[in-house]
Amino acid sequence: MDLQDQLKNLFPDHKFEEKKNSESEKKDEIWMQQDPIICKYEKRKGKPITILEGYTGADEDFKKLAKELKTRLSVGGSFKNDSIIIQGDYRDKIMEILKEKGFNVKRVGG
């Protein structure tokens, strides 16, 4: 007997709503753009970082993309001033991930 069944036994008059798949699908969608996202490499305080700029969609979509990249690469990073900052030199891996998602990516510097 799982938790859902126990709750139904405790509260027989309560109507439980099931989650809709369409809402979760909308959350996963990220707006695609025609212009390329710029992927560049810098060193700050002697440490390498990868910066992604040039996304013209909503900030929330860019934040979702940042979170996904950080999770898939298992690295730290942040979202500041309409750019994603990833700790380390991961230009090649990031470009592959973005191309899989359907983005155009332009490599700048090095």
Residue pairs with C-beta under 8 A, 6 or more apart in sequence:
4 16
7 14
7 16
8 14
8 16
30 57
30 61
30 64
30 65
30 101
31 57
31 58
31 61
32 102
32 103
33 55
33 56
33 57
33 103
33 104
34 104
35 54
35 56
35 104
36 54
36 103
36 104
36 105
36 106
37 52
37 53
37 54
37 55
37 98
37 103
37 104
37 105
37 106
38 52
38 53
38 54
38 106
38 108
39 50
39 51
39 52
39 91
39 94
39 95
39 98
39 105
39 106
39 107
39 108
40 50
40 51
40 53
40 91
40 107
40 108
40 109
41 48
41 49
41 50
41 51
41 89
41 91
41 109
41 110
42 48
42 49
42 51
42 109
43 49
47 87
48 88
48 89
49 85
49 86
49 87
49 88
49 89
50 85
50 86
50 88
50 89
50 90
50 91
50 94
51 83
51 84
51 85
51 86
52 66
52 69
52 83
52 84
52 86
52 94
53 82
53 83
53 84
54 106
55 61
55 62
55 65
55 82
59 79
59 82
62 79
62 82
62 84
63 79
65 84
66 77
66 78
66 79
66 84
68 97
69 77
69 84
69 86
69 94
69 97
70 76
70 77
70 86
72 97
73 86
73 88
73 90
73 93
73 94
75 86
75 87
75 88
75 90
76 86
76 87
77 84
77 85
77 86
77 87
78 84
78 85
79 85
86 94
91 107
91 110
94 105
95 105
95 107
98 105
99 105
